[in-house]
Amino acid sequence: MLPRPSPWTWQRQLGGFLRALARDDRGMTSEHVIWIAFAAALALAVTGLFGPQIMAAARSVSFR
């Protein structure tokens, strides 16, 4: 009969992976940061311009 794995094994593995990932910043270049900032600015601009219409449309939805 095989021993049962600890229920905390996957959490320990995930924690180790996330800690290693946080220390490894080789993939984050300046270009990635600029693209992320551009996408965030675009999302904020769209929300600022169309926010009231989006909220009005959301309020007018009725479920049967």
Buried (B, 14 or more C-beta within 10 A) or exposed (E): EEEEEEEEEEEEEEEEEEEEEEEEEEEEEEEEEEEEEEEEEEEEEEEEEEEEEEEEEEEEEEEE
